Amino acid sequence: MGRRKHKHEEHQNHEAWAIPYADLMTLLLAFFVVMYAISSLNEGKYRVLADSLSSAFGGAPRAVTPIQLGKTQLRGSAYDRPSIQTAAVKAGPAAATPINSPRMLQVLDVPTFGRQQREAMAAAAAERLEAEASGRTQTELRTLGRRIQEALSELVREKLVTVRRGSNFLEVEIQSDILFASGMDTPSPLAVETVRKLATVLRDEPNAVRVEGYTDNVPIATSRFPSNWELSAARAGSVVHELVDSGVDAARLAMVGYGEHQPLADNATPEGRNANRRVLLVILAAPQGPDALTDRLPPTIAQEDGTTPVPPATPLDALLPMTAGTPIPPPPGAG
């Protein structure tokens, strides 16, 4: 018989796992070392970035001491606190750092910091509201003026009453010939009727009314009226009292007398004196008070230097056709 060959069993290496395990542990150790290094350096970088941004936006600049080699910057450690000091403590006030970075300049121009944009928007909104309010005021004054024209249509046709509209007021001019006798302040029956018609339009409106009295230059000297000042003021006061008696709130009313010193025409002719004897109602845009009119001066004729003032108001477009009529002749005498 031949000999049987015996196979030797190969010995299993039970230590083979140690090599890849050691490699894995080495990689993990290297990974954690790198992560630790990054975490310990980030705070310094963040502080440098924060200081740069603070200086760029007007904050107090800070001086940052670099982390020395071989040392670590730990949050909250004793080493952390002395490493950052303000520039004012170390070297006095620091000069402003110019911003040269295009990205930083772009950031500063972003509308999120846009006070100018907000101011421009607010100004535009204010202008829009002012324009809307002005439009409403003009519409209200135009409507009120037409109502007055309709109430005094006969006198408007006779050109004894004139209605004009300014930027923020109405003027209702009434020739004093239909209101008062010569040298008197007692209203005539036609005056009472005219003022009551005006009151029916004005008493339910919020507009303030200023009544102005004017005379010609014919002197007057009586115990009741020493001059045309007193006569013009008394005539304006009579109209005010009649408005109050007709239901207009007295708090909305004011009166003033200009005497002979604000003429419309030349006092050398009877026609001119007749034009200068008048009572003017200035109806202001609501909700102004009776003394709020500051952009208007009473109309005057050409002065001695040759200059002619611009008329204070323009005639209101009449709704009613103007027909020829016979004006009431002025009574003779002064005022």
BAVEXLUM-10396 format. One line per field, with one value per residue (C-alpha): residue number from 1; residue in three letters; z, x, y. Coordinates in steps of 0.2 Angstrom, whole numbers, plus 5000, padded with zeros to 4 digits. Layout:
<sites>
k <- [NUM|...] .
r <- [ALA|...] .
z <- [Z|...] .
x <- [X|...] .
y <- [Y|...] .
</sites>
This chain:
<sites>
k <- [1|2|3|4|5|6|7|8|9|10|11|12|13|14|15|16|17|18|19|20|21|22|23|24|25|26|27|28|29|30|31|32|33|34|35|36|37|38|39|40|41|42|43|44|45|46|47|48|49|50|51|52|53|54|55|56|57|58|59|60|61|62|63|64|65|66|67|68|69|70|71|72|73|74|75|76|77|78|79|80|81|82|83|84|85|86|87|88|89|90|91|92|93|94|95|96|97|98|99|100|101|102|103|104|105|106|107|108|109|110|111|112|113|114|115|116|117|118|119|120|121|122|123|124|125|126|127|128|129|130|131|132|133|134|135|136|137|138|139|140|141|142|143|144|145|146|147|148|149|150|151|152|153|154|155|156|157|158|159|160|161|162|163|164|165|166|167|168|169|170|171|172|173|174|175|176|177|178|179|180|181|182|183|184|185|186|187|188|189|190|191|192|193|194|195|196|197|198|199|200|201|202|203|204|205|206|207|208|209|210|211|212|213|214|215|216|217|218|219|220|221|222|223|224|225|226|227|228|229|230|231|232|233|234|235|236|237|238|239|240|241|242|243|244|245|246|247|248|249|250|251|252|253|254|255|256|257|258|259|260|261|262|263|264|265|266|267|268|269|270|271|272|273|274|275|276|277|278|279|280|281|282|283|284|285|286|287|288|289|290|291|292|293|294|295|296|297|298|299|300|301|302|303|304|305|306|307|308|309|310|311|312|313|314|315|316|317|318|319|320|321|322|323|324|325|326|327|328|329|330|331|332|333|334|335] .
r <- [MET|GLY|ARG|ARG|LYS|HIS|LYS|HIS|GLU|GLU|HIS|GLN|ASN|HIS|GLU|ALA|TRP|ALA|ILE|PRO|TYR|ALA|ASP|LEU|MET|THR|LEU|LEU|LEU|ALA|PHE|PHE|VAL|VAL|MET|TYR|ALA|ILE|SER|SER|LEU|ASN|GLU|GLY|LYS|TYR|ARG|VAL|LEU|ALA|ASP|SER|LEU|SER|SER|ALA|PHE|GLY|GLY|ALA|PRO|ARG|ALA|VAL|THR|PRO|ILE|GLN|LEU|GLY|LYS|THR|GLN|LEU|ARG|GLY|SER|ALA|TYR|ASP|ARG|PRO|SER|ILE|GLN|THR|ALA|ALA|VAL|LYS|ALA|GLY|PRO|ALA|ALA|ALA|THR|PRO|ILE|ASN|SER|PRO|ARG|MET|LEU|GLN|VAL|LEU|ASP|VAL|PRO|THR|PHE|GLY|ARG|GLN|GLN|ARG|GLU|ALA|MET|ALA|ALA|ALA|ALA|ALA|GLU|ARG|LEU|GLU|ALA|GLU|ALA|SER|GLY|ARG|THR|GLN|THR|GLU|LEU|ARG|THR|LEU|GLY|ARG|ARG|ILE|GLN|GLU|ALA|LEU|SER|GLU|LEU|VAL|ARG|GLU|LYS|LEU|VAL|THR|VAL|ARG|ARG|GLY|SER|ASN|PHE|LEU|GLU|VAL|GLU|ILE|GLN|SER|ASP|ILE|LEU|PHE|ALA|SER|GLY|MET|ASP|THR|PRO|SER|PRO|LEU|ALA|VAL|GLU|THR|VAL|ARG|LYS|LEU|ALA|THR|VAL|LEU|ARG|ASP|GLU|PRO|ASN|ALA|VAL|ARG|VAL|GLU|GLY|TYR|THR|ASP|ASN|VAL|PRO|ILE|ALA|THR|SER|ARG|PHE|PRO|SER|ASN|TRP|GLU|LEU|SER|ALA|ALA|ARG|ALA|GLY|SER|VAL|VAL|HIS|GLU|LEU|VAL|ASP|SER|GLY|VAL|ASP|ALA|ALA|ARG|LEU|ALA|MET|VAL|GLY|TYR|GLY|GLU|HIS|GLN|PRO|LEU|ALA|ASP|ASN|ALA|THR|PRO|GLU|GLY|ARG|ASN|ALA|ASN|ARG|ARG|VAL|LEU|LEU|VAL|ILE|LEU|ALA|ALA|PRO|GLN|GLY|PRO|ASP|ALA|LEU|THR|ASP|ARG|LEU|PRO|PRO|THR|ILE|ALA|GLN|GLU|ASP|GLY|THR|THR|PRO|VAL|PRO|PRO|ALA|THR|PRO|LEU|ASP|ALA|LEU|LEU|PRO|MET|THR|ALA|GLY|THR|PRO|ILE|PRO|PRO|PRO|PRO|GLY|ALA|GLY] .
z <- [5000|4996|5009|5012|5011|5026|5023|5036|5042|5039|5055|5055|5060|5073|5074|5056|5062|5072|5056|5048|5066|5069|5052|5056|5074|5066|5053|5067|5078|5063|5060|5077|5078|5063|5069|5086|5077|5066|5081|5091|5077|5071|5086|5082|5064|5069|5080|5067|5055|5068|5072|5054|5052|5067|5061|5044|5051|5063|5079|5090|5082|5092|5091|5091|5097|5086|5094|5098|5090|5102|5112|5110|5111|5122|5124|5141|5147|5156|5141|5131|5140|5138|5120|5114|5119|5113|5103|5114|5129|5120|5108|5110|5097|5081|5064|5053|5042|5024|5016|5000|4998|4983|4992|5008|4998|4990|5007|5013|4997|5001|5004|5020|5027|5016|5027|5011|5003|5017|5018|4999|5000|5015|5005|4990|5001|5009|4992|4986|5001|5000|4981|4986|5000|4988|4975|4988|4994|4976|4973|4989|4986|4968|4974|4988|4976|4964|4978|4983|4965|4963|4980|4974|4956|4953|4961|4952|4935|4941|4944|4962|4969|4962|4967|4965|4970|4976|4980|4997|4999|4991|4989|4989|4985|4989|4983|4999|4989|4991|5010|5018|5015|5014|5030|5039|5046|5047|5034|5022|5019|5003|5013|5026|5012|5004|5020|5025|5008|5011|5028|5022|5011|5025|5041|5038|5031|5042|5033|5043|5036|5038|5034|5027|5026|5014|5010|4997|5002|5005|5023|5037|5054|5065|5083|5079|5065|5067|5051|5038|5049|5061|5047|5037|5053|5059|5042|5043|5060|5055|5042|5055|5067|5053|5049|5067|5068|5053|5061|5057|5071|5078|5082|5063|5060|5061|5055|5049|5043|5030|5028|5012|5011|5000|4985|4969|4958|4957|4969|4957|4948|4955|4947|4956|4973|4970|4967|4982|4994|4997|5009|5006|5013|5013|5015|5020|5015|5030|5044|5045|5057|5052|5054|5045|5028|5026|5007|5001|5002|4998|4980|4976|4961|4953|4965|4963|4957|4942|4949|4949|4961|4955|4958|4973|4966|4949|4944|4948|4932|4933|4931|4927|4911|4913|4907|4905|4920|4927|4942|4957|4957|4971|4983|4984|4999|5008|5012] .
x <- [5000|5005|5007|4993|4998|4993|4987|4992|4978|4982|4982|4969|4976|4965|4974|4970|4956|4969|4977|4961|4954|4970|4969|4951|4955|4970|4958|4945|4958|4965|4947|4943|4960|4955|4938|4945|4958|4944|4932|4946|4951|4933|4930|4945|4940|4922|4928|4939|4924|4913|4925|4927|4908|4906|4919|4911|4894|4900|4903|4918|4933|4942|4960|4961|4977|4981|4982|4999|5006|5005|4990|4972|4958|4944|4927|4926|4944|4955|4966|4951|4947|4964|4966|4953|4954|4946|4957|4953|4961|4977|4981|4967|4954|4957|4955|4940|4944|4940|4928|4937|4928|4916|4905|4904|4900|4886|4880|4879|4869|4855|4838|4837|4847|4837|4832|4833|4821|4809|4810|4807|4791|4785|4787|4778|4764|4762|4762|4749|4738|4741|4736|4720|4715|4718|4707|4693|4695|4693|4678|4669|4673|4666|4650|4648|4650|4638|4625|4628|4626|4609|4603|4607|4604|4594|4608|4621|4612|4611|4630|4627|4634|4650|4656|4675|4685|4703|4715|4707|4693|4677|4674|4656|4656|4640|4639|4634|4620|4609|4614|4615|4609|4622|4632|4622|4625|4607|4604|4590|4575|4584|4600|4591|4584|4601|4610|4596|4598|4617|4614|4603|4618|4631|4623|4625|4642|4658|4667|4673|4667|4676|4665|4675|4668|4674|4670|4674|4685|4672|4675|4662|4663|4648|4646|4643|4656|4671|4679|4676|4685|4671|4658|4666|4668|4650|4643|4653|4646|4628|4631|4638|4624|4611|4620|4620|4601|4599|4607|4625|4636|4645|4661|4663|4662|4674|4673|4685|4683|4696|4688|4693|4710|4708|4699|4694|4692|4696|4687|4687|4671|4654|4656|4672|4666|4651|4662|4672|4657|4655|4654|4665|4662|4677|4672|4687|4690|4685|4691|4701|4696|4690|4708|4717|4718|4736|4740|4728|4728|4712|4712|4718|4719|4735|4747|4757|4772|4762|4762|4745|4742|4737|4718|4716|4703|4696|4678|4668|4661|4643|4630|4616|4616|4620|4606|4606|4598|4597|4608|4601|4607|4618|4612|4622|4633|4647|4651] .
y <- [5000|5017|5030|5043|5061|5071|5089|5101|5113|5131|5141|5155|5173|5179|5196|5201|5213|5224|5232|5240|5244|5254|5263|5267|5274|5284|5292|5296|5304|5314|5320|5325|5334|5344|5348|5354|5365|5373|5376|5384|5396|5401|5412|5423|5424|5429|5442|5450|5450|5457|5471|5475|5476|5487|5499|5500|5504|5518|5507|5509|5500|5487|5480|5461|5453|5438|5421|5416|5400|5385|5393|5390|5403|5396|5404|5412|5408|5420|5421|5427|5443|5452|5447|5460|5478|5494|5506|5520|5511|5506|5521|5534|5538|5528|5536|5530|5515|5519|5506|5500|5483|5484|5471|5482|5497|5487|5482|5500|5505|5491|5499|5490|5504|5517|5531|5542|5530|5531|5550|5551|5539|5549|5566|5559|5553|5570|5578|5566|5570|5588|5588|5578|5590|5604|5596|5593|5611|5618|5607|5612|5631|5629|5621|5633|5648|5641|5639|5657|5663|5654|5661|5679|5676|5693|5703|5694|5698|5716|5716|5722|5706|5698|5680|5676|5661|5661|5647|5644|5656|5664|5682|5689|5707|5717|5735|5745|5755|5740|5738|5756|5773|5787|5789|5776|5759|5753|5740|5743|5730|5724|5722|5711|5701|5699|5694|5681|5673|5671|5665|5651|5644|5647|5642|5623|5625|5624|5638|5653|5670|5687|5703|5718|5735|5749|5767|5780|5795|5808|5814|5811|5818|5815|5811|5793|5791|5802|5795|5782|5770|5769|5769|5755|5744|5748|5743|5726|5724|5726|5712|5701|5704|5700|5684|5679|5683|5672|5656|5657|5652|5668|5658|5657|5676|5690|5709|5722|5740|5747|5764|5773|5766|5751|5758|5748|5763|5781|5792|5806|5800|5796|5779|5776|5781|5770|5755|5759|5759|5740|5726|5710|5693|5682|5664|5653|5635|5624|5621|5638|5651|5668|5676|5662|5671|5676|5675|5689|5707|5718|5724|5742|5753|5758|5766|5783|5773|5766|5748|5739|5724|5707|5704|5693|5682|5677|5678|5662|5654|5659|5646|5658|5669|5687|5698|5717|5726|5743|5746|5754|5772|5777|5790|5806|5810|5802|5784] .
</sites>
